[in-house]
């Protein structure tokens, strides 16, 4: 492959890496969303435009992420021993 030695290429690579991380986190969100909670959509009506949360929704989404992390940690711990 070609080495990234141009500053623009490095910036583009960092941007693409961030985009991949976001996609990966979105997949975790969908796959492990707690079934005990009402689903909070990530995108607006079938488009690729992300939902912009107000402050209340941001807190709720943080609670969802905390539950997802907690569930994943429990799964890892149960397979660890």
C-alpha positions in Angstrom: 0.0 0.0 0.0 0.9 3.6 -0.3 2.3 5.4 2.8 0.3 8.3 4.2 2.9 11.1 4.2 0.8 14.0 3.0 -1.0 16.0 5.7 -4.3 15.9 3.8 -4.1 12.1 3.6 -3.5 11.8 7.3 -6.5 14.1 8.0 -8.7 12.1 5.7 -7.5 8.8 7.3 -8.4 10.2 10.8 -11.8 11.3 9.6 -12.5 7.9 8.1 -11.3 6.2 11.3 -13.7 8.4 13.3 -16.5 7.5 10.9 -15.8 3.8 11.3 -15.9 4.1 15.1 -19.3 5.9 14.9 -20.7 3.2 12.6 -19.4 0.5 15.0 -21.0 2.2 18.0 -24.3 2.6 16.1 -24.3 -1.2 15.5 -23.7 -1.9 19.2 -26.5 0.5 20.1 -29.0 -1.2 17.8 -27.8 -4.8 18.6 -27.7 -4.4 22.4 -30.4 -1.8 23.1 -32.2 -2.9 26.3 -35.5 -4.5 25.6 -36.9 -3.1 28.8 -36.7 0.5 27.4 -38.6 2.3 24.6 -36.3 2.4 21.5 -34.7 5.7 20.7 -34.0 6.0 17.0 -30.6 7.2 15.8 -31.8 8.5 12.4 -34.7 10.6 11.1 -37.4 8.7 9.2 -35.3 6.3 7.2 -32.7 8.9 6.1 -29.1 9.0 7.0 -29.6 12.3 9.0 -28.9 11.7 12.6 -31.5 12.7 15.2 -30.5 15.8 17.1 -31.4 15.2 20.7 -32.5 17.9 23.2 -30.9 17.9 26.6 -33.5 15.5 28.1 -33.0 13.0 25.2 -29.2 13.3 25.6 -29.5 12.2 29.2 -31.8 9.4 28.3 -29.5 8.2 25.5 -26.6 8.3 28.0 -28.6 6.1 30.4 -29.2 3.7 27.5 -25.4 3.6 26.7 -24.7 3.0 30.4 -27.1 0.0 30.4 -25.5 -1.4 27.2 -22.0 -1.1 28.7 -23.2 -2.8 31.9 -24.8 -5.6 29.9 -21.7 -6.1 27.8 -19.4 -6.1 30.8 -21.6 -8.8 32.5 -21.4 -10.9 29.3 -17.6 -10.6 29.2 -17.3 -11.5 32.9 -19.6 -14.5 32.6 -17.4 -15.9 29.7 -14.2 -15.0 31.4 -14.1 -17.6 34.1 
